[in-house]
Amino acid sequence: MLKQFVALQVWVASRKLNAKKGQSLAEYGLILALVAVFCIAALQLLGNNITQMLNGLASTIGGVNTSAG
């Protein structure tokens, strides 16, 4: 009888561990999805400004005289 009780306790404990792992995985998935949404929103809002800044930087660098003489 004691062996069956111990086996039951081990089984319940292993089920709890597996449930927590699944729950953690789901939470990480939700966090990852939320971060992806924020990144996409930031790129949508700042994309034109970043493009203009990089184009201005490229034209400034392109206008520099590189001949040393």
C-alpha positions in Angstrom: 0.0 0.0 0.0 2.9 2.4 0.8 4.5 1.7 -2.5 1.3 2.6 -4.3 1.0 5.8 -2.3 4.6 6.8 -3.1 4.0 6.0 -6.8 0.9 8.2 -6.8 2.9 11.1 -5.2 5.6 10.8 -7.8 3.1 10.7 -10.6 1.3 13.8 -9.2 4.6 15.7 -8.8 5.7 14.9 -12.3 2.3 16.0 -13.7 2.7 19.3 -11.9 6.2 19.9 -13.3 5.0 19.2 -16.8 2.0 21.6 -16.4 4.3 24.3 -15.2 6.7 23.8 -18.1 3.8 24.1 -20.6 2.5 27.2 -18.8 6.0 28.9 -18.9 6.3 28.1 -22.6 2.9 29.7 -23.3 3.9 32.8 -21.3 7.2 33.1 -23.2 5.2 32.8 -26.5 2.9 35.6 -25.4 5.8 37.8 -24.4 7.5 37.2 -27.7 4.4 38.1 -29.6 4.0 41.3 -27.6 7.6 42.3 -28.3 7.1 41.6 -32.0 4.0 43.8 -32.1 5.9 46.7 -30.4 8.8 46.3 -32.8 6.5 46.4 -35.8 4.6 49.5 -34.4 7.9 51.3 -33.7 9.2 50.6 -37.2 5.9 51.8 -38.7 6.1 55.0 -36.7 9.8 55.8 -37.0 10.5 54.2 -40.4 10.2 57.4 -42.5 12.3 59.4 -40.0 15.1 56.8 -40.0 15.1 56.6 -43.8 15.4 60.4 -44.1 18.2 60.5 -41.5 20.1 57.7 -43.3 19.7 59.4 -46.6 21.0 62.7 -45.2 23.9 60.9 -43.7 24.7 59.1 -47.0 24.6 62.4 -48.9 26.9 64.1 -46.3 29.4 61.2 -46.5 29.1 61.2 -50.3 30.0 64.9 -50.4 33.2 64.5 -48.5 36.4 64.9 -50.6 38.4 61.8 -50.1 41.5 62.8 -52.1 44.4 63.7 -49.8 46.5 65.9 -51.9 
